[in-house]
């Protein structure tokens, strides 16, 4: 098994060199330039507290096409009833903190360590990381955050404090992404939850091919907002900090 030690420069080895579990490299930092380069090459960080930064490119890769999301009838009824209110990019730090604090079944601790939280908040300030917030009255009851590059959105984590809150937020975000022209939603890892929404596995080569197509598309920079279910950004551009392959 070969795992690459990253140098100080923001570079990565070929994702195809990852081991059978998807681990590719160790070390480096969480600077915006390195993070955006990683995402643009189909690589993401995932590690635990008191451990070095680990970089992954798993195979197979679970993805979802925003134009083909499957919404269960019960959840569709909940959305029509207007039980929740949705916003974009109004409480990013609270959403990522909620994801970090929510207990995970079968897991101990969180991979959203303090330096990860700070790094993604910085990406949010730069207009690349985004959150959808789910509200019940004036209370934040769920949310999801991730990174947008071109026509690709990389889902990172979600949380909920009320049943169906994160699912409703996820569907609302996916529909807004579809209307904005996004063609790829990266689920990173296979879960039954995402499969039920229409997620499916592809090889690493197919994922990278789809990602390359997505990176050719413009992406609205943040902060984002929702207007009649449509995603609105303050500007459009594809400044990827050298992320393209």
Secondary structure, 3 states (H helix, E strand, C coil): CCCEEECCCCCCCCHHHCCCCCEEEEECCCCHHHHHHHHHCCCEECCCCCCCCEEECCCCEEEECHHHCCCCHHHHHHHHHCCCEEEECCCHHHHHHHHHHCCCCCCCCCCCCHHHHHHHHHHHHCCCEEEEEEEECCEEEEEEEEEEECCEEEEEEEEECCCCHHHHHHHHHHHHHHHCCCCEEECCCCCHHHHHCCCEEECHHHHHHHHHHHHCCCEEECCCEEECCEEECCEEECCCCCCCC
